Structures are given as C-alpha cells and as structure tokens.
Amino acid sequence: MKLNLITLAIVGVAIFILGMHLRHMEWNAVRIAGAAIAGVSLALLIVARLQLGAAFSIQAKAKKLVTTGLYSRIRNPIYVFGELLIVGLSMLLGNWLLLVVGAALVPMQIVRARKEARVLAVAFGEKYERYRAGTWF
C-alpha cells in the first residue's frame, strides 16, 4: 500500500508540473491527439499498477499471479501503457527525442517481460502457462 501511495504521489507531482507547462502551449491536432493518448495511457498505467498491488516488484519475483482486470488481457500492461504514455507525451510536447527514449526502452521491456515469464512459469507452472496462452504480451 505504501508503494502505491508513493507511486501516486510521484504521478500527481508530474501531472501538476506538466499542467503548468501546458497552459502556455499552442494547441494543434497532433498535440490534442498526444494529450488523449497520454491521458488514457496514464490512467490505464495507474489502474494496472494498482491492480498489481503487492505483487509489484522491481526484480522479477513470483509473489502472486495476477490474472484479473487489465491483466486478464495483457500480461504486462504497465510496459504497454508506459510506452504509449511516452508516445503521447512526445506528440503533446513536440519532443521527438522522447520517441528515441521509448524505442530504446522496448527491447529492455521485452527482456524484462521474458525474465518475469520464466520466473512465473517456474513458480506457477501449468496455471501460468494457461494464463499466458490466453493473453497478449
């Protein structure tokens, strides 16, 4: 619970800082689309993090197999929505360097997801394999 509150506090501060910056921007179609992508992605990222709850860890650990909510369709929604958030912010801020950062993160997230999958497969066996077969990434 404490980690969830810290995560939400960091997100809240980031949103406040971004909001102060956005007040002075000229809006166009790309920025509006970026804001929509970033907003939806951020909301889904927060939901995914909250749904993961105590099973969240920096290192791959098999505390609990979460298979409900967003995790019922996507095995790694934090990675997926984190990448979409970066794309949306890049469009919103007109900072294409963020796309380079996002592209650099993709292979790292794939490696992490594979490592987590191995840890979960060992810990939960057939239950994890059934879950994995019915979900994306």
BAFI-3210 file (N, C-alpha, C; in Angstrom, 3 decimals, decimal comma, padded with zeros to 6 digits):
// residues 137
n [1|2|3|4|5|6|7|8|9|10|11|12|13|14|15|16|17|18|19|20|21|22|23|24|25|26|27|28|29|30|31|32|33|34|35|36|37|38|39|40|41|42|43|44|45|46|47|48|49|50|51|52|53|54|55|56|57|58|59|60|61|62|63|64|65|66|67|68|69|70|71|72|73|74|75|76|77|78|79|80|81|82|83|84|85|86|87|88|89|90|91|92|93|94|95|96|97|98|99|100|101|102|103|104|105|106|107|108|109|110|111|112|113|114|115|116|117|118|119|120|121|122|123|124|125|126|127|128|129|130|131|132|133|134|135|136|137]
n.u [000,821|001,945|003,859|002,164|000,973|003,209|003,899|001,581|001,765|004,092|003,258|001,176|002,582|004,091|002,037|001,007|003,211|003,443|000,931|001,174|002,973|001,526|-000,437|000,569|000,970|000,599|-002,147|-002,647|-003,732|-002,038|-000,961|-003,306|-004,159|-001,946|-002,223|-004,604|-003,853|-001,775|-003,167|-005,150|-003,450|-001,906|-003,899|-004,659|-002,225|-001,904|-004,118|-003,341|-001,048|-002,145|-003,843|-001,976|-000,871|000,431|001,946|003,705|007,063|010,476|012,573|012,286|009,928|007,975|005,472|002,684|000,206|-001,285|-004,274|-006,524|-008,668|-006,995|-004,908|-006,069|-006,171|-003,776|-000,485|001,550|000,686|001,670|004,093|003,189|001,331|003,001|004,818|003,030|002,290|004,676|004,807|002,495|003,163|005,366|004,187|002,453|004,188|005,804|008,320|010,473|012,598|011,814|010,556|012,745|013,818|011,659|011,717|014,179|013,606|011,885|013,194|014,416|012,220|011,022|012,952|012,840|010,161|010,279|012,042|010,534|008,422|009,666|010,268|007,693|006,607|008,086|007,310|004,467|003,751|001,669|-000,661|000,220|001,022|-001,421|-002,687|-000,912|-001,271|-003,733|-003,487|-002,125|001,201]
n.v [-001,196|001,232|001,641|001,978|004,456|006,133|005,921|007,041|009,638|010,602|010,531|012,385|014,799|015,006|015,323|017,785|019,515|019,186|020,143|022,878|023,630|023,107|025,025|027,194|026,518|026,309|024,882|022,138|019,704|017,434|017,745|017,619|014,992|013,658|014,400|013,075|010,374|010,186|010,821|008,767|006,549|007,034|006,877|004,164|002,961|003,619|002,258|-000,377|-000,612|-000,342|-002,573|-004,587|-004,388|-005,722|-007,552|-006,262|-005,641|-004,617|-006,274|-009,427|-011,383|-013,979|-013,395|-013,385|-014,479|-012,393|-012,184|-010,839|-008,042|-005,570|-007,284|-009,602|-009,609|-008,529|-009,390|-007,743|-004,963|-002,588|-002,091|-001,858|000,335|002,240|002,654|003,646|005,979|007,424|007,831|009,402|011,645|012,567|013,420|015,365|017,234|017,838|016,804|014,942|013,448|011,992|009,839|008,386|007,618|006,043|004,052|002,910|001,780|-000,339|-002,886|-003,443|-003,715|-005,960|-007,916|-007,856|-008,678|-011,285|-012,456|-012,199|-013,849|-016,370|-016,682|-016,666|-018,901|-020,990|-020,776|-020,953|-022,819|-024,886|-023,373|-020,760|-021,081|-021,615|-019,161|-017,468|-018,346|-017,303|-014,565|-011,383|-010,196]
n.w [000,000|000,790|-001,221|-003,419|-002,753|-002,794|-005,491|-006,668|-005,637|-006,886|-009,553|-009,386|-008,808|-011,166|-013,059|-012,218|-012,725|-015,504|-016,246|-015,623|-017,570|-019,893|-020,026|-021,367|-023,971|-027,557|-029,069|-031,286|-033,767|-033,530|-030,965|-029,450|-030,010|-028,924|-026,225|-025,632|-026,036|-024,148|-021,769|-021,533|-021,540|-019,229|-017,255|-017,548|-016,983|-014,285|-013,246|-013,875|-012,291|-009,724|-009,733|-009,777|-007,293|-004,273|-005,576|-007,157|-008,067|-008,368|-009,197|-010,878|-009,409|-007,934|-006,425|-006,488|-008,774|-010,880|-012,497|-013,198|-014,128|-016,038|-016,449|-017,264|-019,961|-020,950|-020,318|-019,427|-018,761|-017,641|-018,925|-021,590|-021,503|-020,450|-022,558|-024,491|-023,182|-023,307|-026,092|-026,457|-024,842|-026,250|-028,638|-027,606|-026,387|-028,470|-028,628|-030,047|-029,283|-027,141|-028,354|-029,240|-026,806|-025,915|-027,920|-027,351|-024,919|-025,508|-026,340|-023,872|-022,172|-023,292|-022,760|-019,948|-019,585|-020,575|-018,740|-016,387|-017,145|-017,192|-014,465|-013,350|-014,648|-013,547|-010,860|-010,897|-012,780|-014,703|-014,367|-014,887|-017,552|-018,847|-018,384|-019,750|-022,385|-022,983|-023,124|-024,237|-024,910]
ca.u [000,000|002,824|004,452|001,109|000,821|004,392|003,733|000,543|002,279|005,021|002,432|000,473|003,526|004,413|000,864|000,951|004,265|003,045|-000,212|001,669|003,616|000,520|-001,251|001,206|001,251|-000,350|-002,698|-002,953|-004,291|-001,063|-000,900|-004,568|-004,088|-000,953|-002,818|-005,573|-003,102|-001,069|-004,137|-005,718|-002,358|-001,577|-004,981|-004,564|-000,983|-002,203|-005,014|-002,536|-000,173|-002,983|-004,317|-000,847|-000,797|001,613|002,722|004,675|008,448|011,443|013,181|011,288|009,595|006,685|004,715|001,280|-000,132|-002,430|-004,906|-007,803|-008,586|-006,209|-004,041|-006,804|-005,971|-002,392|000,371|002,438|000,065|002,486|005,039|002,440|000,795|004,150|005,301|002,036|002,397|005,834|004,403|001,565|003,890|006,199|003,306|001,935|005,242|006,575|009,690|010,629|013,635|011,099|010,329|014,005|013,854|010,665|012,207|015,271|013,023|011,151|013,932|014,633|010,963|010,832|013,861|012,256|008,940|010,681|012,598|009,394|007,665|010,383|010,091|006,298|006,405|008,662|006,530|003,046|003,626|000,587|-001,587|000,783|001,014|-002,806|-002,873|-000,087|-001,865|-004,940|-003,225|-001,150|002,425]
ca.v [000,000|002,391|001,825|002,548|005,869|006,833|005,961|008,024|010,974|010,969|010,807|013,646|015,907|015,097|015,885|019,204|020,213|019,167|021,043|024,256|023,830|023,018|026,252|028,194|025,926|026,451|023,558|021,730|018,340|016,466|017,893|017,125|013,528|013,252|014,553|011,994|009,118|010,244|010,776|007,412|005,647|007,265|006,319|002,699|002,613|003,700|001,130|-001,606|-000,625|-000,611|-003,952|-005,461|-004,323|-006,225|-008,400|-005,406|-005,640|-004,146|-007,514|-010,452|-012,250|-014,639|-013,226|-013,697|-014,418|-011,500|-012,553|-010,140|-006,657|-005,409|-008,456|-010,710|-009,484|-008,158|-009,855|-006,670|-003,686|-001,445|-001,837|-001,420|001,682|003,120|003,000|004,525|007,260|008,115|008,268|010,514|012,819|013,052|014,178|016,517|018,209|018,077|016,402|013,654|012,702|011,033|008,623|007,644|007,003|004,972|002,969|002,258|001,014|-001,518|-004,146|-003,689|-004,209|-007,325|-008,759|-007,946|-009,485|-012,699|-012,900|-012,359|-015,024|-017,566|-016,772|-017,046|-020,274|-021,890|-020,685|-021,274|-023,953|-025,001|-022,250|-019,628|-021,392|-021,394|-017,709|-016,905|-018,711|-016,524|-013,133|-010,792|-009,646]
ca.w [000,000|000,875|-002,542|-004,261|-002,411|-003,302|-006,953|-006,988|-005,311|-007,964|-010,734|-009,130|-008,972|-012,596|-013,740|-011,865|-013,472|-016,911|-016,382|-015,621|-018,876|-020,960|-020,075|-022,223|-025,281|-028,655|-029,326|-032,655|-033,822|-033,019|-029,506|-028,878|-030,086|-027,935|-024,896|-025,465|-025,872|-022,863|-020,675|-021,425|-021,171|-017,830|-016,435|-017,588|-016,286|-012,853|-012,941|-013,911|-011,111|-008,552|-009,810|-009,461|-005,829|-003,565|-006,480|-007,839|-007,594|-009,361|-009,669|-011,180|-008,275|-008,091|-005,184|-006,735|-010,189|-011,061|-013,774|-013,317|-014,595|-017,262|-016,564|-017,879|-021,413|-021,249|-019,217|-018,982|-019,118|-017,214|-020,010|-022,778|-021,319|-020,267|-023,900|-025,110|-022,498|-023,887|-027,440|-026,282|-024,350|-027,352|-029,528|-026,864|-026,131|-029,688|-028,314|-030,723|-028,582|-026,294|-029,145|-029,218|-025,477|-025,938|-028,775|-026,626|-023,818|-025,988|-026,152|-022,445|-021,598|-023,786|-021,967|-018,595|-019,648|-020,739|-017,456|-015,487|-017,595|-016,725|-013,005|-013,092|-015,128|-012,532|-009,619|-011,021|-013,686|-015,686|-014,188|-015,626|-018,991|-019,315|-018,372|-020,823|-023,671|-023,208|-023,027|-025,166|-024,337]
c.u [000,868|003,441|003,429|000,950|002,007|004,290|002,712|000,996|003,226|004,249|001,703|001,363|003,865|003,259|000,757|001,974|003,912|001,887|000,195|002,290|002,565|-000,315|-000,716|001,506|000,183|-000,824|-002,941|-003,424|-003,330|-000,987|-002,167|-004,580|-003,090|-001,486|-003,812|-004,870|-002,419|-002,041|-004,718|-004,646|-001,980|-002,638|-004,890|-003,294|-001,209|-003,110|-004,221|-001,654|-000,960|-003,488|-003,209|-000,605|000,517|002,466|003,769|006,052|009,348|012,133|012,078|011,128|008,221|005,924|003,289|001,061|-001,414|-003,008|-006,244|-007,587|-007,841|-005,331|-004,775|-006,639|-004,513|-001,531|001,223|001,852|000,873|003,485|004,321|001,980|001,893|004,714|004,318|002,039|003,558|005,497|003,489|002,258|004,781|005,373|002,838|002,984|006,043|008,044|009,908|011,771|013,000|010,798|011,580|014,140|012,879|011,126|013,342|014,740|012,362|011,959|014,189|013,375|010,678|011,711|013,302|011,022|009,279|011,245|011,478|008,590|008,341|010,184|008,668|006,008|006,944|007,772|005,105|002,742|002,500|-000,416|-001,083|000,728|-000,388|-003,099|-002,138|-000,703|-003,089|-004,753|-002,201|-000,014|002,405]
c.v [001,264|002,700|002,401|004,042|006,694|006,991|007,020|009,449|011,464|011,330|012,140|014,862|016,102|015,712|017,387|020,014|020,283|020,123|022,506|024,598|023,909|024,286|027,258|027,675|026,308|025,059|023,353|020,277|017,300|016,542|017,376|015,591|012,995|013,333|013,429|010,657|009,084|010,120|009,395|006,427|005,795|006,666|004,787|002,196|002,615|002,540|-000,173|-001,715|-000,934|-002,055|-004,945|-005,498|-004,823|-007,140|-007,593|-005,560|-005,163|-005,345|-008,536|-011,389|-012,844|-014,586|-013,735|-013,610|-013,610|-011,762|-011,856|-008,719|-006,568|-006,634|-009,669|-010,710|-009,254|-008,586|-008,738|-005,295|-002,465|-001,096|-001,266|000,025|002,694|003,569|003,941|005,914|008,071|008,634|009,481|011,779|013,415|013,899|015,467|017,620|018,571|017,749|015,003|012,840|011,678|009,740|007,757|006,922|005,828|003,784|002,205|001,391|-000,283|-002,802|-004,468|-004,242|-005,645|-008,291|-008,946|-008,845|-010,971|-013,257|-013,133|-013,599|-016,307|-017,774|-017,234|-018,478|-021,284|-021,926|-021,226|-022,354|-023,854|-023,847|-021,028|-019,876|-021,212|-019,897|-017,076|-017,172|-017,839|-015,013|-012,704|-010,181|-009,705]
c.w [000,000|-000,486|-003,518|-004,001|-002,909|-004,815|-007,344|-006,683|-006,403|-009,220|-010,567|-009,313|-010,449|-013,382|-013,449|-012,665|-014,951|-017,155|-016,417|-016,976|-019,988|-021,087|-021,075|-023,633|-026,298|-029,026|-030,813|-032,614|-033,239|-031,496|-028,826|-028,889|-029,054|-026,521|-024,618|-025,221|-024,510|-021,693|-020,453|-020,970|-019,702|-016,914|-016,389|-016,911|-014,777|-012,434|-012,890|-012,678|-009,849|-008,552|-009,468|-007,955|-005,265|-004,441|-007,250|-007,213|-008,729|-010,001|-009,914|-009,980|-008,517|-006,774|-005,357|-008,238|-010,342|-012,451|-013,992|-013,813|-015,913|-017,517|-017,134|-019,399|-021,802|-020,062|-018,633|-019,309|-018,682|-018,314|-021,231|-022,616|-021,017|-021,610|-024,608|-024,473|-023,071|-025,286|-027,334|-025,803|-025,436|-028,311|-028,858|-026,721|-027,383|-029,493|-028,864|-030,124|-027,634|-027,042|-029,190|-027,876|-025,426|-026,761|-028,089|-025,487|-024,271|-025,819|-024,683|-021,785|-022,055|-022,997|-020,557|-018,585|-019,780|-019,432|-016,449|-015,847|-017,118|-015,219|-012,672|-013,539|-014,123|-011,289|-009,754|-012,052|-014,698|-015,578|-014,957|-017,126|-019,585|-019,401|-019,550|-022,203|-024,011|-023,179|-024,053|-024,371|-022,833]
res [m|k|l|n|l|i|t|l|a|i|v|g|v|a|i|f|i|l|g|m|h|l|r|h|m|e|w|n|a|v|r|i|a|g|a|a|i|a|g|v|s|l|a|l|l|i|v|a|r|l|q|l|g|a|a|f|s|i|q|a|k|a|k|k|l|v|t|t|g|l|y|s|r|i|r|n|p|i|y|v|f|g|e|l|l|i|v|g|l|s|m|l|l|g|n|w|l|l|l|v|v|g|a|a|l|v|p|m|q|i|v|r|a|r|k|e|a|r|v|l|a|v|a|f|g|e|k|y|e|r|y|r|a|g|t|w|f]
***
